[in-house]
Amino acid sequence: MRVIPVIDLKGGQVVRGIAGQRSRYRPIVSLLASDSRPHSIATAFVRRLGASEVYVADLDAIAGQEPDWAAYEQIAAAGLRLWVDAGIGEPGRARELAHWAANGAATARVVVGLESVSEPAQLPAIQAALPPQAGVFSLDLQHGAPWTRSAAWQSVTPHQIAAAAVAAGFQRLLVLDLASVGVGQGPASTGLCRELRDAYPQIELLMGGGVRGAEDLRSVAASGCDAVLVASALHDGRLTAADLAAVGGLSRGES
């Protein structure tokens, strides 16, 4: 299993996520870097952890603002390829991210979050607007329930949402329970990931939210995940290079 570090962007700074309560997010204080600038954190991930990829959640773009293109470039300049969640909710934004990636940006993946997609019927068109193999569907949850403002999504289960994403052509699925982020209670989605792994053995399966240390990494690996997103445990020093190596290390930039 691979470990992919996370950068949450807000107001041009890297912030610490807390249970999806974005009004509480503040600039990160990290043992890895001396400040919260995107380039500083990205450089620390490369130099101190040996990372080659990073998951970037652009919280302002997810809230409806313009993507933070400058921050993406700063992160890429540190030597990282990006997985970018920039609030893709319709094909137009998907094409915008795809165009940016095609023009030299170091983007490995483009993330389509449930939170941003208003209607299930949009998924096939969004997926079709992305470069082949680039799309990742994020099954956004809050305490195991769909994290969405759309009545259409609220009436279905996480399993049904995952099925819709796979049917639309997504070959990578992230299970992200925002309630688990930054609160020190451990990953909440291992059971769901086991079920999704059994249902879709062909997809790449990732989990995000709640990893506190090495024991949680082992739990996520045992659930069948191919990769896990981690932020706070890296900044706080609760995960060491040896811990990462024991489960397969940081992402090696697989295509």
Beta strands, then each sheet from edge to edge (+ up, - down):
strand 1: 2-10
strand 2: 13-16
strand 3: 26-27
strand 4: 53-58
strand 5: 81-85
strand 6: 107-113
strand 7: 135-142
strand 8: 145-146
strand 9: 172-177
strand 10: 204-208
strand 11: 227-230
sheet 1: 3+ 2- 1+ 4+ 5+ 6+ 7+ 8-
sheet 2: 3+ 2- 1+ 11+ 10+ 9+
end
